Amino acid sequence: MAEDAPEKPDTTRGAPAPEPRSAAESGPGAEEEADRRRRRAQFLRELNEAKELRDRVQPRRARAARMRQQMRMRTFRW
């Protein structure tokens, strides 16, 4: 009887459950899309790491950038 029940998505981790894909989306294009997403995620991780490193080795420039960002946010109008 348990075999007839549809599988439930794994929600034990913090990531949201993936959406079910249509038959047209599950072909070779889906693999390319997944590969592209993997490469993009890796790139963004490396980019954040590089920004953190730059902020550590150039504290004065990082502080000035934070101040400029705060000023932009204070003067921003909805």
Phi and psi restraints in degrees (range 20) as a CNS / XPLOR table:
assign (resid 1 and name C) (resid 2 and name N)
       (resid 2 and name CA) (resid 2 and name C) 1.0 -66.4 20.0 2
assign (resid 2 and name N) (resid 2 and name CA)
       (resid 2 and name C) (resid 3 and name N) 1.0 -24.4 20.0 2
assign (resid 2 and name C) (resid 3 and name N)
       (resid 3 and name CA) (resid 3 and name C) 1.0 -71.8 20.0 2
assign (resid 3 and name N) (resid 3 and name CA)
       (resid 3 and name C) (resid 4 and name N) 1.0 -25.3 20.0 2
assign (resid 3 and name C) (resid 4 and name N)
       (resid 4 and name CA) (resid 4 and name C) 1.0 -78.1 20.0 2
assign (resid 4 and name N) (resid 4 and name CA)
       (resid 4 and name C) (resid 5 and name N) 1.0 -21.4 20.0 2
assign (resid 4 and name C) (resid 5 and name N)
       (resid 5 and name CA) (resid 5 and name C) 1.0 -72.9 20.0 2
assign (resid 5 and name N) (resid 5 and name CA)
       (resid 5 and name C) (resid 6 and name N) 1.0 139.9 20.0 2
assign (resid 5 and name C) (resid 6 and name N)
       (resid 6 and name CA) (resid 6 and name C) 1.0 -67.6 20.0 2
assign (resid 6 and name N) (resid 6 and name CA)
       (resid 6 and name C) (resid 7 and name N) 1.0 149.4 20.0 2
assign (resid 6 and name C) (resid 7 and name N)
       (resid 7 and name CA) (resid 7 and name C) 1.0 -69.5 20.0 2
assign (resid 7 and name N) (resid 7 and name CA)
       (resid 7 and name C) (resid 8 and name N) 1.0 140.1 20.0 2
assign (resid 7 and name C) (resid 8 and name N)
       (resid 8 and name CA) (resid 8 and name C) 1.0 -93.2 20.0 2
assign (resid 8 and name N) (resid 8 and name CA)
       (resid 8 and name C) (resid 9 and name N) 1.0 142.1 20.0 2
assign (resid 8 and name C) (resid 9 and name N)
       (resid 9 and name CA) (resid 9 and name C) 1.0 -66.2 20.0 2
assign (resid 9 and name N) (resid 9 and name CA)
       (resid 9 and name C) (resid 10 and name N) 1.0 149.8 20.0 2
assign (resid 9 and name C) (resid 10 and name N)
       (resid 10 and name CA) (resid 10 and name C) 1.0 -76.5 20.0 2
assign (resid 10 and name N) (resid 10 and name CA)
       (resid 10 and name C) (resid 11 and name N) 1.0 108.1 20.0 2
assign (resid 10 and name C) (resid 11 and name N)
       (resid 11 and name CA) (resid 11 and name C) 1.0 -109.6 20.0 2
assign (resid 11 and name N) (resid 11 and name CA)
       (resid 11 and name C) (resid 12 and name N) 1.0 17.8 20.0 2
assign (resid 11 and name C) (resid 12 and name N)
       (resid 12 and name CA) (resid 12 and name C) 1.0 -75.6 20.0 2
assign (resid 12 and name N) (resid 12 and name CA)
       (resid 12 and name C) (resid 13 and name N) 1.0 -25.5 20.0 2
assign (resid 12 and name C) (resid 13 and name N)
       (resid 13 and name CA) (resid 13 and name C) 1.0 -89.4 20.0 2
assign (resid 13 and name N) (resid 13 and name CA)
       (resid 13 and name C) (resid 14 and name N) 1.0 171.3 20.0 2
assign (resid 13 and name C) (resid 14 and name N)
       (resid 14 and name CA) (resid 14 and name C) 1.0 -73.1 20.0 2
assign (resid 14 and name N) (resid 14 and name CA)
       (resid 14 and name C) (resid 15 and name N) 1.0 -22.2 20.0 2
assign (resid 14 and name C) (resid 15 and name N)
       (resid 15 and name CA) (resid 15 and name C) 1.0 -74.6 20.0 2
assign (resid 15 and name N) (resid 15 and name CA)
       (resid 15 and name C) (resid 16 and name N) 1.0 145.0 20.0 2
assign (resid 15 and name C) (resid 16 and name N)
       (resid 16 and name CA) (resid 16 and name C) 1.0 -68.6 20.0 2
assign (resid 16 and name N) (resid 16 and name CA)
       (resid 16 and name C) (resid 17 and name N) 1.0 155.4 20.0 2
assign (resid 16 and name C) (resid 17 and name N)
       (resid 17 and name CA) (resid 17 and name C) 1.0 -67.9 20.0 2
assign (resid 17 and name N) (resid 17 and name CA)
       (resid 17 and name C) (resid 18 and name N) 1.0 139.9 20.0 2
assign (resid 17 and name C) (resid 18 and name N)
       (resid 18 and name CA) (resid 18 and name C) 1.0 -68.9 20.0 2
assign (resid 18 and name N) (resid 18 and name CA)
       (resid 18 and name C) (resid 19 and name N) 1.0 147.8 20.0 2
assign (resid 18 and name C) (resid 19 and name N)
       (resid 19 and name CA) (resid 19 and name C) 1.0 -76.9 20.0 2
assign (resid 19 and name N) (resid 19 and name CA)
       (resid 19 and name C) (resid 20 and name N) 1.0 146.4 20.0 2
assign (resid 19 and name C) (resid 20 and name N)
       (resid 20 and name CA) (resid 20 and name C) 1.0 -65.0 20.0 2
assign (resid 20 and name N) (resid 20 and name CA)
       (resid 20 and name C) (resid 21 and name N) 1.0 141.3 20.0 2
assign (resid 20 and name C) (resid 21 and name N)
       (resid 21 and name CA) (resid 21 and name C) 1.0 -99.1 20.0 2
assign (resid 21 and name N) (resid 21 and name CA)
       (resid 21 and name C) (resid 22 and name N) 1.0 148.0 20.0 2
assign (resid 21 and name C) (resid 22 and name N)
       (resid 22 and name CA) (resid 22 and name C) 1.0 -77.0 20.0 2
assign (resid 22 and name N) (resid 22 and name CA)
       (resid 22 and name C) (resid 23 and name N) 1.0 171.0 20.0 2
assign (resid 22 and name C) (resid 23 and name N)
       (resid 23 and name CA) (resid 23 and name C) 1.0 -64.1 20.0 2
assign (resid 23 and name N) (resid 23 and name CA)
       (resid 23 and name C) (resid 24 and name N) 1.0 -35.7 20.0 2
assign (resid 23 and name C) (resid 24 and name N)
       (resid 24 and name CA) (resid 24 and name C) 1.0 -71.1 20.0 2
assign (resid 24 and name N) (resid 24 and name CA)
       (resid 24 and name C) (resid 25 and name N) 1.0 -25.6 20.0 2
assign (resid 24 and name C) (resid 25 and name N)
       (resid 25 and name CA) (resid 25 and name C) 1.0 -90.0 20.0 2
assign (resid 25 and name N) (resid 25 and name CA)
       (resid 25 and name C) (resid 26 and name N) 1.0 -13.5 20.0 2
assign (resid 25 and name C) (resid 26 and name N)
       (resid 26 and name CA) (resid 26 and name C) 1.0 -90.0 20.0 2
assign (resid 26 and name N) (resid 26 and name CA)
       (resid 26 and name C) (resid 27 and name N) 1.0 9.4 20.0 2
assign (resid 26 and name C) (resid 27 and name N)
       (resid 27 and name CA) (resid 27 and name C) 1.0 -82.9 20.0 2
assign (resid 27 and name N) (resid 27 and name CA)
       (resid 27 and name C) (resid 28 and name N) 1.0 -156.4 20.0 2
assign (resid 27 and name C) (resid 28 and name N)
       (resid 28 and name CA) (resid 28 and name C) 1.0 -64.8 20.0 2
assign (resid 28 and name N) (resid 28 and name CA)
       (resid 28 and name C) (resid 29 and name N) 1.0 -25.2 20.0 2
assign (resid 28 and name C) (resid 29 and name N)
       (resid 29 and name CA) (resid 29 and name C) 1.0 -64.8 20.0 2
assign (resid 29 and name N) (resid 29 and name CA)
       (resid 29 and name C) (resid 30 and name N) 1.0 -32.3 20.0 2
assign (resid 29 and name C) (resid 30 and name N)
       (resid 30 and name CA) (resid 30 and name C) 1.0 -66.8 20.0 2
assign (resid 30 and name N) (resid 30 and name CA)
       (resid 30 and name C) (resid 31 and name N) 1.0 -37.5 20.0 2
assign (resid 30 and name C) (resid 31 and name N)
       (resid 31 and name CA) (resid 31 and name C) 1.0 -65.6 20.0 2
assign (resid 31 and name N) (resid 31 and name CA)
       (resid 31 and name C) (resid 32 and name N) 1.0 -41.3 20.0 2
assign (resid 31 and name C) (resid 32 and name N)
       (resid 32 and name CA) (resid 32 and name C) 1.0 -63.6 20.0 2
assign (resid 32 and name N) (resid 32 and name CA)
       (resid 32 and name C) (resid 33 and name N) 1.0 -40.0 20.0 2
assign (resid 32 and name C) (resid 33 and name N)
       (resid 33 and name CA) (resid 33 and name C) 1.0 -65.2 20.0 2
assign (resid 33 and name N) (resid 33 and name CA)
       (resid 33 and name C) (resid 34 and name N) 1.0 -43.5 20.0 2
assign (resid 33 and name C) (resid 34 and name N)
       (resid 34 and name CA) (resid 34 and name C) 1.0 -63.4 20.0 2
assign (resid 34 and name N) (resid 34 and name CA)
       (resid 34 and name C) (resid 35 and name N) 1.0 -39.9 20.0 2
assign (resid 34 and name C) (resid 35 and name N)
       (resid 35 and name CA) (resid 35 and name C) 1.0 -65.5 20.0 2
assign (resid 35 and name N) (resid 35 and name CA)
       (resid 35 and name C) (resid 36 and name N) 1.0 -41.3 20.0 2
assign (resid 35 and name C) (resid 36 and name N)
       (resid 36 and name CA) (resid 36 and name C) 1.0 -63.0 20.0 2
assign (resid 36 and name N) (resid 36 and name CA)
       (resid 36 and name C) (resid 37 and name N) 1.0 -42.3 20.0 2
assign (resid 36 and name C) (resid 37 and name N)
       (resid 37 and name CA) (resid 37 and name C) 1.0 -64.2 20.0 2
assign (resid 37 and name N) (resid 37 and name CA)
       (resid 37 and name C) (resid 38 and name N) 1.0 -39.2 20.0 2
assign (resid 37 and name C) (resid 38 and name N)
       (resid 38 and name CA) (resid 38 and name C) 1.0 -62.9 20.0 2
assign (resid 38 and name N) (resid 38 and name CA)
       (resid 38 and name C) (resid 39 and name N) 1.0 -46.2 20.0 2
assign (resid 38 and name C) (resid 39 and name N)
       (resid 39 and name CA) (resid 39 and name C) 1.0 -63.2 20.0 2
assign (resid 39 and name N) (resid 39 and name CA)
       (resid 39 and name C) (resid 40 and name N) 1.0 -40.5 20.0 2
assign (resid 39 and name C) (resid 40 and name N)
       (resid 40 and name CA) (resid 40 and name C) 1.0 -64.3 20.0 2
assign (resid 40 and name N) (resid 40 and name CA)
       (resid 40 and name C) (resid 41 and name N) 1.0 -42.6 20.0 2
assign (resid 40 and name C) (resid 41 and name N)
       (resid 41 and name CA) (resid 41 and name C) 1.0 -63.0 20.0 2
assign (resid 41 and name N) (resid 41 and name CA)
       (resid 41 and name C) (resid 42 and name N) 1.0 -41.7 20.0 2
assign (resid 41 and name C) (resid 42 and name N)
       (resid 42 and name CA) (resid 42 and name C) 1.0 -62.9 20.0 2
assign (resid 42 and name N) (resid 42 and name CA)
       (resid 42 and name C) (resid 43 and name N) 1.0 -43.6 20.0 2
assign (resid 42 and name C) (resid 43 and name N)
       (resid 43 and name CA) (resid 43 and name C) 1.0 -61.2 20.0 2
assign (resid 43 and name N) (resid 43 and name CA)
       (resid 43 and name C) (resid 44 and name N) 1.0 -44.5 20.0 2
assign (resid 43 and name C) (resid 44 and name N)
       (resid 44 and name CA) (resid 44 and name C) 1.0 -66.3 20.0 2
assign (resid 44 and name N) (resid 44 and name CA)
       (resid 44 and name C) (resid 45 and name N) 1.0 -36.2 20.0 2
assign (resid 44 and name C) (resid 45 and name N)
       (resid 45 and name CA) (resid 45 and name C) 1.0 -62.9 20.0 2
assign (resid 45 and name N) (resid 45 and name CA)
       (resid 45 and name C) (resid 46 and name N) 1.0 -45.5 20.0 2
assign (resid 45 and name C) (resid 46 and name N)
       (resid 46 and name CA) (resid 46 and name C) 1.0 -65.7 20.0 2
assign (resid 46 and name N) (resid 46 and name CA)
       (resid 46 and name C) (resid 47 and name N) 1.0 -37.3 20.0 2
assign (resid 46 and name C) (resid 47 and name N)
       (resid 47 and name CA) (resid 47 and name C) 1.0 -63.2 20.0 2
assign (resid 47 and name N) (resid 47 and name CA)
       (resid 47 and name C) (resid 48 and name N) 1.0 -45.6 20.0 2
assign (resid 47 and name C) (resid 48 and name N)
       (resid 48 and name CA) (resid 48 and name C) 1.0 -62.6 20.0 2
assign (resid 48 and name N) (resid 48 and name CA)
       (resid 48 and name C) (resid 49 and name N) 1.0 -40.2 20.0 2
assign (resid 48 and name C) (resid 49 and name N)
       (resid 49 and name CA) (resid 49 and name C) 1.0 -62.3 20.0 2
assign (resid 49 and name N) (resid 49 and name CA)
       (resid 49 and name C) (resid 50 and name N) 1.0 -41.8 20.0 2
assign (resid 49 and name C) (resid 50 and name N)
       (resid 50 and name CA) (resid 50 and name C) 1.0 -65.4 20.0 2
assign (resid 50 and name N) (resid 50 and name CA)
       (resid 50 and name C) (resid 51 and name N) 1.0 -39.6 20.0 2
assign (resid 50 and name C) (resid 51 and name N)
       (resid 51 and name CA) (resid 51 and name C) 1.0 -64.8 20.0 2
assign (resid 51 and name N) (resid 51 and name CA)
       (resid 51 and name C) (resid 52 and name N) 1.0 -41.2 20.0 2
assign (resid 51 and name C) (resid 52 and name N)
       (resid 52 and name CA) (resid 52 and name C) 1.0 -64.4 20.0 2
assign (resid 52 and name N) (resid 52 and name CA)
       (resid 52 and name C) (resid 53 and name N) 1.0 -40.3 20.0 2
assign (resid 52 and name C) (resid 53 and name N)
       (resid 53 and name CA) (resid 53 and name C) 1.0 -63.6 20.0 2
assign (resid 53 and name N) (resid 53 and name CA)
       (resid 53 and name C) (resid 54 and name N) 1.0 -44.7 20.0 2
assign (resid 53 and name C) (resid 54 and name N)
       (resid 54 and name CA) (resid 54 and name C) 1.0 -61.0 20.0 2
assign (resid 54 and name N) (resid 54 and name CA)
       (resid 54 and name C) (resid 55 and name N) 1.0 -40.9 20.0 2
assign (resid 54 and name C) (resid 55 and name N)
       (resid 55 and name CA) (resid 55 and name C) 1.0 -64.7 20.0 2
assign (resid 55 and name N) (resid 55 and name CA)
       (resid 55 and name C) (resid 56 and name N) 1.0 -34.3 20.0 2
assign (resid 55 and name C) (resid 56 and name N)
       (resid 56 and name CA) (resid 56 and name C) 1.0 -71.8 20.0 2
assign (resid 56 and name N) (resid 56 and name CA)
       (resid 56 and name C) (resid 57 and name N) 1.0 -39.1 20.0 2
assign (resid 56 and name C) (resid 57 and name N)
       (resid 57 and name CA) (resid 57 and name C) 1.0 -86.8 20.0 2
assign (resid 57 and name N) (resid 57 and name CA)
       (resid 57 and name C) (resid 58 and name N) 1.0 -13.7 20.0 2
assign (resid 57 and name C) (resid 58 and name N)
       (resid 58 and name CA) (resid 58 and name C) 1.0 -130.2 20.0 2
assign (resid 58 and name N) (resid 58 and name CA)
       (resid 58 and name C) (resid 59 and name N) 1.0 69.4 20.0 2
assign (resid 58 and name C) (resid 59 and name N)
       (resid 59 and name CA) (resid 59 and name C) 1.0 -62.3 20.0 2
assign (resid 59 and name N) (resid 59 and name CA)
       (resid 59 and name C) (resid 60 and name N) 1.0 -34.3 20.0 2
assign (resid 59 and name C) (resid 60 and name N)
       (resid 60 and name CA) (resid 60 and name C) 1.0 -67.0 20.0 2
assign (resid 60 and name N) (resid 60 and name CA)
       (resid 60 and name C) (resid 61 and name N) 1.0 -43.4 20.0 2
assign (resid 60 and name C) (resid 61 and name N)
       (resid 61 and name CA) (resid 61 and name C) 1.0 -65.8 20.0 2
assign (resid 61 and name N) (resid 61 and name CA)
       (resid 61 and name C) (resid 62 and name N) 1.0 -39.2 20.0 2
assign (resid 61 and name C) (resid 62 and name N)
       (resid 62 and name CA) (resid 62 and name C) 1.0 -64.2 20.0 2
assign (resid 62 and name N) (resid 62 and name CA)
       (resid 62 and name C) (resid 63 and name N) 1.0 -41.0 20.0 2
assign (resid 62 and name C) (resid 63 and name N)
       (resid 63 and name CA) (resid 63 and name C) 1.0 -65.2 20.0 2
assign (resid 63 and name N) (resid 63 and name CA)
       (resid 63 and name C) (resid 64 and name N) 1.0 -42.5 20.0 2
assign (resid 63 and name C) (resid 64 and name N)
       (resid 64 and name CA) (resid 64 and name C) 1.0 -63.0 20.0 2
assign (resid 64 and name N) (resid 64 and name CA)
       (resid 64 and name C) (resid 65 and name N) 1.0 -39.5 20.0 2
assign (resid 64 and name C) (resid 65 and name N)
       (resid 65 and name CA) (resid 65 and name C) 1.0 -65.6 20.0 2
assign (resid 65 and name N) (resid 65 and name CA)
       (resid 65 and name C) (resid 66 and name N) 1.0 -40.1 20.0 2
assign (resid 65 and name C) (resid 66 and name N)
       (resid 66 and name CA) (resid 66 and name C) 1.0 -62.4 20.0 2
assign (resid 66 and name N) (resid 66 and name CA)
       (resid 66 and name C) (resid 67 and name N) 1.0 -41.9 20.0 2
assign (resid 66 and name C) (resid 67 and name N)
       (resid 67 and name CA) (resid 67 and name C) 1.0 -63.7 20.0 2
assign (resid 67 and name N) (resid 67 and name CA)
       (resid 67 and name C) (resid 68 and name N) 1.0 -42.7 20.0 2
assign (resid 67 and name C) (resid 68 and name N)
       (resid 68 and name CA) (resid 68 and name C) 1.0 -62.0 20.0 2
assign (resid 68 and name N) (resid 68 and name CA)
       (resid 68 and name C) (resid 69 and name N) 1.0 -42.2 20.0 2
assign (resid 68 and name C) (resid 69 and name N)
       (resid 69 and name CA) (resid 69 and name C) 1.0 -63.2 20.0 2
assign (resid 69 and name N) (resid 69 and name CA)
       (resid 69 and name C) (resid 70 and name N) 1.0 -42.3 20.0 2
assign (resid 69 and name C) (resid 70 and name N)
       (resid 70 and name CA) (resid 70 and name C) 1.0 -62.5 20.0 2
assign (resid 70 and name N) (resid 70 and name CA)
       (resid 70 and name C) (resid 71 and name N) 1.0 -40.9 20.0 2
assign (resid 70 and name C) (resid 71 and name N)
       (resid 71 and name CA) (resid 71 and name C) 1.0 -64.1 20.0 2
assign (resid 71 and name N) (resid 71 and name CA)
       (resid 71 and name C) (resid 72 and name N) 1.0 -41.8 20.0 2
assign (resid 71 and name C) (resid 72 and name N)
       (resid 72 and name CA) (resid 72 and name C) 1.0 -60.8 20.0 2
assign (resid 72 and name N) (resid 72 and name CA)
       (resid 72 and name C) (resid 73 and name N) 1.0 -41.6 20.0 2
assign (resid 72 and name C) (resid 73 and name N)
       (resid 73 and name CA) (resid 73 and name C) 1.0 -69.8 20.0 2
assign (resid 73 and name N) (resid 73 and name CA)
       (resid 73 and name C) (resid 74 and name N) 1.0 -34.0 20.0 2
assign (resid 73 and name C) (resid 74 and name N)
       (resid 74 and name CA) (resid 74 and name C) 1.0 -68.8 20.0 2
assign (resid 74 and name N) (resid 74 and name CA)
       (resid 74 and name C) (resid 75 and name N) 1.0 -33.9 20.0 2
assign (resid 74 and name C) (resid 75 and name N)
       (resid 75 and name CA) (resid 75 and name C) 1.0 -94.4 20.0 2
assign (resid 75 and name N) (resid 75 and name CA)
       (resid 75 and name C) (resid 76 and name N) 1.0 0.9 20.0 2
assign (resid 75 and name C) (resid 76 and name N)
       (resid 76 and name CA) (resid 76 and name C) 1.0 -72.1 20.0 2
assign (resid 76 and name N) (resid 76 and name CA)
       (resid 76 and name C) (resid 77 and name N) 1.0 138.0 20.0 2
assign (resid 76 and name C) (resid 77 and name N)
       (resid 77 and name CA) (resid 77 and name C) 1.0 -117.2 20.0 2
assign (resid 77 and name N) (resid 77 and name CA)
       (resid 77 and name C) (resid 78 and name N) 1.0 137.2 20.0 2
